[in-house]
């Protein structure tokens, strides 16, 4: 699933307020999506893995290519960076 750190939201809001996103619907997210298993592990909660195939492996992920083409660059690139820098 795609995630977004509040610092990246601030970056996107600054671009929007400067007009870069006018008349567009723009997806913003960190650079790397994570699985629910990874999110639970980072939060310290239990979640057992499964060998069952996913019905829709792309569910919860968004395309951020438009945002990047308009100048968006994530300052907190992954949830792992956020965890390392105590930003969670």
N, CA, C and O atoms as CSV, one atom per row, in Angstrom:
chain,resi,resn,atom,element,x,y,z
A,1,UNK,N,N,0.829,-1.161,0.000
A,1,UNK,CA,C,0.000,0.000,0.000
A,1,UNK,C,C,0.884,1.237,0.000
A,1,UNK,O,O,1.977,1.244,0.565
A,2,UNK,N,N,0.390,2.268,-0.639
A,2,UNK,CA,C,1.110,3.538,-0.662
A,2,UNK,C,C,0.890,4.261,0.665
A,2,UNK,O,O,-0.202,4.228,1.233
A,3,UNK,N,N,1.932,4.904,1.141
A,3,UNK,CA,C,1.844,5.694,2.373
A,3,UNK,C,C,2.366,7.099,2.074
A,3,UNK,O,O,2.979,7.344,1.035
A,4,UNK,N,N,2.110,8.006,2.998
A,4,UNK,CA,C,2.605,9.379,2.838
A,4,UNK,C,C,2.946,9.940,4.210
A,4,UNK,O,O,2.155,9.824,5.146
A,5,UNK,N,N,4.100,10.537,4.327
A,5,UNK,CA,C,4.516,11.187,5.565
A,5,UNK,C,C,4.028,12.627,5.549
A,5,UNK,O,O,3.914,13.233,4.483
A,6,UNK,N,N,3.742,13.173,6.714
A,6,UNK,CA,C,3.208,14.543,6.765
A,6,UNK,C,C,4.179,15.571,6.187
A,6,UNK,O,O,3.742,16.613,5.698
A,7,UNK,N,N,5.462,15.310,6.231
A,7,UNK,CA,C,6.412,16.250,5.597
A,7,UNK,C,C,6.225,16.270,4.080
A,7,UNK,O,O,6.366,17.315,3.444
A,8,UNK,N,N,5.907,15.113,3.511
A,8,UNK,CA,C,5.663,15.053,2.073
A,8,UNK,C,C,4.344,15.730,1.714
A,8,UNK,O,O,4.218,16.315,0.638
A,9,UNK,N,N,3.377,15.655,2.596
A,9,UNK,CA,C,2.122,16.375,2.366
A,9,UNK,C,C,2.401,17.873,2.335
A,9,UNK,O,O,1.851,18.587,1.497
A,10,UNK,N,N,3.246,18.353,3.235
A,10,UNK,CA,C,3.603,19.778,3.249
A,10,UNK,C,C,4.295,20.172,1.943
A,10,UNK,O,O,4.031,21.248,1.407
A,11,UNK,N,N,5.167,19.324,1.432
A,11,UNK,CA,C,5.839,19.589,0.158
A,11,UNK,C,C,4.823,19.694,-0.974
A,11,UNK,O,O,4.896,20.606,-1.797
A,12,UNK,N,N,3.874,18.758,-1.014
A,12,UNK,CA,C,2.848,18.768,-2.049
A,12,UNK,C,C,1.943,19.992,-1.914
A,12,UNK,O,O,1.551,20.584,-2.920
A,13,UNK,N,N,1.612,20.375,-0.689
A,13,UNK,CA,C,0.762,21.543,-0.482
A,13,UNK,C,C,1.454,22.814,-0.974
A,13,UNK,O,O,0.806,23.685,-1.555
A,14,UNK,N,N,2.753,22.926,-0.750
A,14,UNK,CA,C,3.494,24.097,-1.233
A,14,UNK,C,C,3.444,24.161,-2.763
A,14,UNK,O,O,3.256,25.235,-3.334
A,15,UNK,N,N,3.611,23.017,-3.423
A,15,UNK,CA,C,3.505,22.977,-4.888
A,15,UNK,C,C,2.099,23.393,-5.339
A,15,UNK,O,O,1.941,24.160,-6.289
A,16,UNK,N,N,1.101,22.882,-4.654
A,16,UNK,CA,C,-0.284,23.204,-5.015
A,16,UNK,C,C,-0.569,24.690,-4.821
A,16,UNK,O,O,-1.212,25.313,-5.666
A,17,UNK,N,N,-0.100,25.257,-3.723
A,17,UNK,CA,C,-0.337,26.679,-3.459
A,17,UNK,C,C,0.388,27.581,-4.452
A,17,UNK,O,O,-0.024,28.717,-4.684
A,18,UNK,N,N,1.465,27.071,-5.033
A,18,UNK,CA,C,2.193,27.828,-6.062
A,18,UNK,C,C,1.613,27.617,-7.459
A,18,UNK,O,O,2.136,28.161,-8.431
A,19,UNK,N,N,0.536,26.831,-7.570
A,19,UNK,CA,C,-0.155,26.655,-8.840
A,19,UNK,C,C,0.289,25.481,-9.682
A,19,UNK,O,O,-0.254,25.270,-10.767
A,20,UNK,N,N,1.265,24.704,-9.216
A,20,UNK,CA,C,1.790,23.606,-10.037
A,20,UNK,C,C,0.751,22.520,-10.308
A,20,UNK,O,O,0.866,21.777,-11.283
A,21,UNK,N,N,-0.259,22.430,-9.449
A,21,UNK,CA,C,-1.242,21.357,-9.587
A,21,UNK,C,C,-2.614,21.864,-10.025
A,21,UNK,O,O,-3.594,21.122,-9.972
A,22,UNK,N,N,-2.688,23.117,-10.456
A,22,UNK,CA,C,-3.976,23.699,-10.842
A,22,UNK,C,C,-4.694,22.835,-11.875
A,22,UNK,O,O,-4.097,22.354,-12.838
A,23,UNK,N,N,-5.994,22.655,-11.644
A,23,UNK,CA,C,-6.893,21.925,-12.546
A,23,UNK,C,C,-6.509,20.459,-12.735
A,23,UNK,O,O,-6.847,19.853,-13.752
A,24,UNK,N,N,-5.809,19.893,-11.765
A,24,UNK,CA,C,-5.404,18.489,-11.856
A,24,UNK,C,C,-5.752,17.758,-10.567
A,24,UNK,O,O,-5.781,18.357,-9.491
A,25,UNK,N,N,-6.013,16.477,-10.680
A,25,UNK,CA,C,-6.106,15.590,-9.529
A,25,UNK,C,C,-4.765,14.879,-9.460
A,25,UNK,O,O,-4.382,14.179,-10.397
A,26,UNK,N,N,-4.046,15.055,-8.350
A,26,UNK,CA,C,-2.668,14.572,-8.263
A,26,UNK,C,C,-2.521,13.631,-7.074
A,26,UNK,O,O,-2.816,14.009,-5.940
A,27,UNK,N,N,-2.068,12.414,-7.328
A,27,UNK,CA,C,-1.770,11.462,-6.255
A,27,UNK,C,C,-0.390,11.763,-5.693
A,27,UNK,O,O,0.560,11.979,-6.445
A,28,UNK,N,N,-0.284,11.778,-4.380
A,28,UNK,CA,C,1.028,11.916,-3.754
A,28,UNK,C,C,1.233,10.749,-2.799
A,28,UNK,O,O,0.294,10.290,-2.148
A,29,UNK,N,N,2.457,10.280,-2.726
A,29,UNK,CA,C,2.801,9.168,-1.843
A,29,UNK,C,C,4.311,9.134,-1.700
A,29,UNK,O,O,5.043,9.751,-2.474
A,30,UNK,N,N,4.760,8.396,-0.688
A,30,UNK,CA,C,6.191,8.155,-0.541
A,30,UNK,C,C,6.679,7.369,-1.755
A,30,UNK,O,O,5.872,6.929,-2.574
A,31,UNK,N,N,7.978,7.191,-1.874
A,31,UNK,CA,C,8.560,6.564,-3.061
A,31,UNK,C,C,8.336,5.060,-3.160
A,31,UNK,O,O,8.336,4.512,-4.263
A,32,UNK,N,N,8.145,4.380,-2.027
A,32,UNK,CA,C,8.057,2.918,-2.052
A,32,UNK,C,C,6.834,2.449,-1.258
A,32,UNK,O,O,6.714,2.769,-0.075
A,33,UNK,N,N,5.919,1.692,-1.893
A,33,UNK,CA,C,4.798,1.144,-1.133
A,33,UNK,C,C,5.276,0.039,-0.194
A,33,UNK,O,O,6.346,-0.537,-0.389
A,34,UNK,N,N,4.474,-0.245,0.820
A,34,UNK,CA,C,4.809,-1.297,1.790
A,34,UNK,C,C,3.620,-2.236,1.952
A,34,UNK,O,O,2.479,-1.879,1.659
A,35,UNK,N,N,3.909,-3.420,2.414
A,35,UNK,CA,C,2.841,-4.391,2.661
A,35,UNK,C,C,2.269,-4.190,4.059
A,35,UNK,O,O,2.899,-3.569,4.915
A,36,UNK,N,N,1.082,-4.715,4.280
A,36,UNK,CA,C,0.479,-4.656,5.617
A,36,UNK,C,C,1.355,-5.396,6.618
A,36,UNK,O,O,1.450,-4.993,7.778
A,37,UNK,N,N,1.992,-6.472,6.179
A,37,UNK,CA,C,2.890,-7.230,7.050
A,37,UNK,C,C,4.046,-6.337,7.518
A,37,UNK,O,O,4.415,-6.363,8.692
A,38,UNK,N,N,4.613,-5.550,6.599
A,38,UNK,CA,C,5.700,-4.632,6.954
A,38,UNK,C,C,5.210,-3.539,7.904
A,38,UNK,O,O,5.892,-3.204,8.872
A,39,UNK,N,N,4.033,-2.986,7.629
A,39,UNK,CA,C,3.487,-1.941,8.503
A,39,UNK,C,C,3.280,-2.455,9.918
A,39,UNK,O,O,3.622,-1.782,10.890
A,40,UNK,N,N,2.718,-3.651,10.025
A,40,UNK,CA,C,2.497,-4.235,11.350
A,40,UNK,C,C,3.821,-4.499,12.059
A,40,UNK,O,O,3.938,-4.262,13.261
A,41,UNK,N,N,4.806,-4.981,11.333
A,41,UNK,CA,C,6.116,-5.243,11.934
A,41,UNK,C,C,6.742,-3.944,12.451
A,41,UNK,O,O,7.320,-3.927,13.538
A,42,UNK,N,N,6.632,-2.863,11.684
A,42,UNK,CA,C,7.180,-1.578,12.122
A,42,UNK,C,C,6.445,-1.036,13.339
A,42,UNK,O,O,7.040,-0.375,14.190
A,43,UNK,N,N,5.154,-1.317,13.417
A,43,UNK,CA,C,4.349,-0.841,14.539
A,43,UNK,C,C,4.476,-1.764,15.748
A,43,UNK,O,O,4.003,-1.432,16.835
A,44,UNK,N,N,5.104,-2.905,15.567
A,44,UNK,CA,C,5.300,-3.833,16.667
A,44,UNK,C,C,4.110,-4.742,16.926
A,44,UNK,O,O,4.055,-5.424,17.950
A,45,UNK,N,N,3.166,-4.752,16.008
A,45,UNK,CA,C,1.980,-5.586,16.181
A,45,UNK,C,C,2.121,-6.925,15.491
A,45,UNK,O,O,2.883,-7.058,14.534
A,46,UNK,N,N,1.394,-7.914,15.969
A,46,UNK,CA,C,1.464,-9.229,15.336
A,46,UNK,C,C,0.577,-9.306,14.099
A,46,UNK,O,O,-0.561,-8.836,14.109
A,47,UNK,N,N,1.093,-9.887,13.062
A,47,UNK,CA,C,0.319,-10.212,11.874
A,47,UNK,C,C,1.041,-11.382,11.221
A,47,UNK,O,O,2.197,-11.269,10.815
A,48,UNK,N,N,0.362,-12.472,11.128
A,48,UNK,CA,C,0.970,-13.669,10.555
A,48,UNK,C,C,0.988,-13.572,9.041
A,48,UNK,O,O,0.037,-13.084,8.431
A,49,UNK,N,N,2.054,-14.029,8.448
A,49,UNK,CA,C,2.152,-14.077,7.002
A,49,UNK,C,C,1.237,-15.160,6.432
A,49,UNK,O,O,0.753,-16.021,7.167
A,50,UNK,N,N,1.010,-15.113,5.149
A,50,UNK,CA,C,0.146,-16.086,4.495
A,50,UNK,C,C,0.700,-16.396,3.112
A,50,UNK,O,O,1.289,-15.538,2.453
A,51,UNK,N,N,0.501,-17.630,2.689
A,51,UNK,CA,C,0.913,-18.036,1.349
A,51,UNK,C,C,-0.229,-17.865,0.345
A,51,UNK,O,O,-0.057,-18.148,-0.841
A,52,UNK,N,N,-1.383,-17.408,0.807
A,52,UNK,CA,C,-2.530,-17.196,-0.073
A,52,UNK,C,C,-2.229,-16.075,-1.061
A,52,UNK,O,O,-1.697,-15.035,-0.672
A,53,UNK,N,N,-2.561,-16.273,-2.330
A,53,UNK,CA,C,-2.347,-15.192,-3.301
A,53,UNK,C,C,-3.306,-14.034,-3.029
A,53,UNK,O,O,-4.422,-14.239,-2.552
A,54,UNK,N,N,-2.863,-12.830,-3.335
A,54,UNK,CA,C,-3.709,-11.654,-3.167
A,54,UNK,C,C,-4.707,-11.562,-4.308
A,54,UNK,O,O,-4.375,-11.857,-5.456
A,55,UNK,N,N,-5.932,-11.151,-3.992
A,55,UNK,CA,C,-6.938,-10.958,-5.036
A,55,UNK,C,C,-6.525,-9.845,-5.985
A,55,UNK,O,O,-6.665,-9.972,-7.201
A,56,UNK,N,N,-6.016,-8.757,-5.428
A,56,UNK,CA,C,-5.578,-7.607,-6.230
A,56,UNK,C,C,-4.289,-7.069,-5.620
A,56,UNK,O,O,-4.339,-6.242,-4.710
A,57,UNK,N,N,-3.134,-7.523,-6.106
A,57,UNK,CA,C,-1.863,-7.110,-5.490
A,57,UNK,C,C,-1.564,-5.621,-5.621
A,57,UNK,O,O,-0.682,-5.111,-4.930
A,58,UNK,N,N,-2.277,-4.915,-6.490
A,58,UNK,CA,C,-2.031,-3.489,-6.684
A,58,UNK,C,C,-2.980,-2.621,-5.865
A,58,UNK,O,O,-2.856,-1.397,-5.881
A,59,UNK,N,N,-3.917,-3.223,-5.156
A,59,UNK,CA,C,-4.865,-2.451,-4.340
A,59,UNK,C,C,-4.108,-1.628,-3.303
A,59,UNK,O,O,-3.188,-2.125,-2.654
A,60,UNK,N,N,-4.500,-0.373,-3.154
A,60,UNK,CA,C,-3.868,0.487,-2.164
A,60,UNK,C,C,-2.609,1.190,-2.649
A,60,UNK,O,O,-1.991,1.933,-1.887
A,61,UNK,N,N,-2.215,0.971,-3.902
A,61,UNK,CA,C,-1.035,1.643,-4.442
A,61,UNK,C,C,-1.481,2.691,-5.448
A,61,UNK,O,O,-2.394,2.460,-6.240
A,62,UNK,N,N,-0.831,3.836,-5.409
A,62,UNK,CA,C,-1.213,4.885,-6.354
A,62,UNK,C,C,-0.027,5.270,-7.242
A,62,UNK,O,O,1.136,5.106,-6.874
A,63,UNK,N,N,-0.363,5.780,-8.407
A,63,UNK,CA,C,0.618,6.221,-9.400
A,63,UNK,C,C,0.964,7.677,-9.098
A,63,UNK,O,O,0.097,8.548,-9.169
A,64,UNK,N,N,2.199,7.938,-8.770
A,64,UNK,CA,C,2.633,9.296,-8.424
A,64,UNK,C,C,3.448,9.959,-9.531
A,64,UNK,O,O,4.101,10.976,-9.292
A,65,UNK,N,N,3.419,9.405,-10.718
A,65,UNK,CA,C,4.237,9.950,-11.797
A,65,UNK,C,C,3.843,11.384,-12.166
A,65,UNK,O,O,4.713,12.188,-12.501
A,66,UNK,N,N,2.551,11.717,-12.112
A,66,UNK,CA,C,2.143,13.098,-12.403
A,66,UNK,C,C,2.719,14.047,-11.361
A,66,UNK,O,O,3.251,15.100,-11.713
A,67,UNK,N,N,2.622,13.694,-10.101
A,67,UNK,CA,C,3.177,14.550,-9.042
A,67,UNK,C,C,4.667,14.789,-9.264
A,67,UNK,O,O,5.144,15.918,-9.146
A,68,UNK,N,N,5.399,13.730,-9.585
A,68,UNK,CA,C,6.844,13.876,-9.823
A,68,UNK,C,C,7.107,14.761,-11.038
A,68,UNK,O,O,8.046,15.557,-11.027
A,69,UNK,N,N,6.292,14.631,-12.084
A,69,UNK,CA,C,6.500,15.464,-13.272
A,69,UNK,C,C,6.197,16.937,-13.001
A,69,UNK,O,O,6.667,17.816,-13.723
A,70,UNK,N,N,5.406,17.201,-11.953
A,70,UNK,CA,C,5.078,18.584,-11.584
A,70,UNK,C,C,6.061,19.155,-10.557
A,70,UNK,O,O,5.910,20.297,-10.121
A,71,UNK,N,N,7.056,18.369,-10.174
A,71,UNK,CA,C,8.090,18.855,-9.268
A,71,UNK,C,C,8.054,18.280,-7.868
A,71,UNK,O,O,8.883,18.650,-7.037
A,72,UNK,N,N,7.109,17.375,-7.574
A,72,UNK,CA,C,7.060,16.773,-6.235
A,72,UNK,C,C,8.223,15.827,-6.043
A,72,UNK,O,O,8.509,14.995,-6.903
A,73,UNK,N,N,8.894,15.957,-4.912
A,73,UNK,CA,C,9.966,15.037,-4.530
A,73,UNK,C,C,9.796,14.754,-3.045
A,73,UNK,O,O,9.831,15.668,-2.222
A,74,UNK,N,N,9.616,13.499,-2.714
A,74,UNK,CA,C,9.425,13.109,-1.314
A,74,UNK,C,C,10.681,13.426,-0.506
A,74,UNK,O,O,11.790,13.062,-0.899
A,75,UNK,N,N,10.503,14.098,0.613
A,75,UNK,CA,C,11.641,14.364,1.495
A,75,UNK,C,C,11.838,13.214,2.479
A,75,UNK,O,O,12.953,12.967,2.935
A,76,UNK,N,N,10.759,12.518,2.801
A,76,UNK,CA,C,10.831,11.267,3.560
A,76,UNK,C,C,10.421,10.200,2.551
A,76,UNK,O,O,9.237,10.009,2.276
A,77,UNK,N,N,11.416,9.510,2.006
A,77,UNK,CA,C,11.180,8.662,0.835
A,77,UNK,C,C,10.476,7.352,1.138
A,77,UNK,O,O,9.735,6.849,0.294
A,78,UNK,N,N,10.687,6.784,2.323
A,78,UNK,CA,C,10.063,5.503,2.659
A,78,UNK,C,C,9.659,5.491,4.129
A,78,UNK,O,O,10.121,6.309,4.925
A,79,UNK,N,N,8.802,4.562,4.464
A,79,UNK,CA,C,8.429,4.399,5.865
A,79,UNK,C,C,9.629,3.911,6.684
A,79,UNK,O,O,9.717,4.167,7.885
A,80,UNK,N,N,10.546,3.210,6.023
A,80,UNK,CA,C,11.756,2.756,6.724
A,80,UNK,C,C,12.666,3.939,7.074
A,80,UNK,O,O,13.274,3.952,8.144
A,81,UNK,N,N,12.764,4.921,6.192
A,81,UNK,CA,C,13.517,6.131,6.510
A,81,UNK,C,C,12.860,6.844,7.696
A,81,UNK,O,O,13.542,7.294,8.616
A,82,UNK,N,N,11.548,6.938,7.662
A,82,UNK,CA,C,10.819,7.579,8.771
A,82,UNK,C,C,11.102,6.859,10.080
A,82,UNK,O,O,11.305,7.503,11.109
A,83,UNK,N,N,11.118,5.541,10.054
A,83,UNK,CA,C,11.400,4.765,11.267
A,83,UNK,C,C,12.830,4.996,11.746
A,83,UNK,O,O,13.062,5.188,12.940
A,84,UNK,N,N,13.791,4.979,10.819
A,84,UNK,CA,C,15.206,5.185,11.187
A,84,UNK,C,C,15.434,6.569,11.803
A,84,UNK,O,O,16.252,6.727,12.710
A,85,UNK,N,N,14.716,7.547,11.310
A,85,UNK,CA,C,14.912,8.928,11.770
A,85,UNK,C,C,13.930,9.312,12.885
A,85,UNK,O,O,13.797,10.492,13.210
A,86,UNK,N,N,13.246,8.330,13.470
A,86,UNK,CA,C,12.273,8.558,14.545
A,86,UNK,C,C,11.193,9.561,14.142
A,86,UNK,O,O,10.852,10.462,14.909
A,87,UNK,N,N,10.663,9.396,12.941
A,87,UNK,CA,C,9.639,10.302,12.422
A,87,UNK,C,C,8.250,9.674,12.409
A,87,UNK,O,O,7.307,10.269,11.887
A,88,UNK,N,N,8.114,8.483,12.975
A,88,UNK,CA,C,6.801,7.830,12.981
A,88,UNK,C,C,5.969,8.302,14.158
A,88,UNK,O,O,4.832,7.860,14.326
